[in-house]
Amino acid sequence: MSRAKRKLEHIGYALKTGQYRLSGFEDIMFVHQSLPGIALSEINLTTKIGELSLSSPIFVNAMTGGGGKETEIVNRDFAIAARENGVAMAVGSQMAALKEREQRASYEIVRRVNPDGIIIANLGSEASVAQAREAVDMIRADAIQIHLNVIQELTMPEGDRCFRGALERIKAIAGSLNIPVIVKETGFGMALETVDALASAGVSIIDIGGYGGTNFARIENERRNRVLSIFNEWGITAAASIVEAKNASPRVSVLASGGIQNAGDIAKSIALGASGTGLAGYLLKIYKQDGVDGLIAEISNLQNDLKFIMTALGKRTIQELQEARLVIKGDTYHWLLQRGID
Ligand code: FNR
């Protein structure tokens, strides 16, 4: 099966297998404050992620890889929605465009549509320094994501079986590029130990890509005859993983993603310590239902709703929201207790 066809199948299965709402945010409770003492008009959503200054903590996470006309249309529409809302956007894996030059147009369109926006390149951890440079140049990217997807590869019949050397390649990329390198998971979360190893390799931004939203084990298991069902429930929830990452090296900026579906999830992820929050599957669902106008409206609604939540909490800035009072209950509490993390 061609890469483009497989990636299109992923979109279909991502929508079909849906979002499970098991990202752990249901265990996170804000402590209500009856005297917030601020006005909605004071709220400022600007944030800093490593050296990147963003006007909003919300970003469109990597989705459409594979190249082809359909990728180009989806990339164009997401770039329009990101531009209209002033949010950052990561493209899907550019490996297809590195291997076949004619696929480049489906990525380059993102920069053409949004010449001044923050755009993030994307490759897997098999990438070399030269490939990372080429991916960045292709879209004049402001940062690059390197994704980790061991469980998806193992569940995929035609997937990789050797995972040697990824940390060394990431270290070489982080040491060679003069833009921020973000290492991201793809729906299985990242443990403290992983984040520490990446920090030691010179990575300064981590997207924990937690469990609870799009589930590539389920997606791949739908396509297999013999199901590797253990991987369907494998991973660290987004909520627990943010706390794991925050307890690793303090040099690292943490991004939250995995199952984020509303402004409550976004606010909770920031209050757990994230500096920004990425959405993939949920926005894809909105786009498929309501088109580009619906997507523009939904991202705008998420930003407005986040401002309402910050007003209720009396938190004017993203930095202040990171200090909001929380109670952690249920499975997330027990996970963190057993891991000796707070
Ligand atoms: C993805 N994701 C992804 N990630 C990545 O780094 N490179 C990629 O090419 C893709 N491709 C891709 C395609 C589709 C259809 C989906 C839905 C997702 C993973 C994505 O960025 C994110 O890490 C996970 O989907 C978890 O976040 P959500 O979907 O639960 O918000």
Boltz pocket constraint, residues with backbone or C-beta under 6 A from the ligand:
constraints:
  - pocket:
      binder: B
      contacts: [[A, 7], [A, 10], [A, 11], [A, 14], [A, 61], [A, 62], [A, 63], [A, 64], [A, 65], [A, 91], [A, 92], [A, 93], [A, 122], [A, 123], [A, 145], [A, 146], [A, 147], [A, 184], [A, 185], [A, 186], [A, 187], [A, 209], [A, 210], [A, 212], [A, 213], [A, 214], [A, 257], [A, 258], [A, 259], [A, 260], [A, 278], [A, 279], [A, 280], [A, 281], [A, 282], [A, 284]]
      max_distance: 6.0
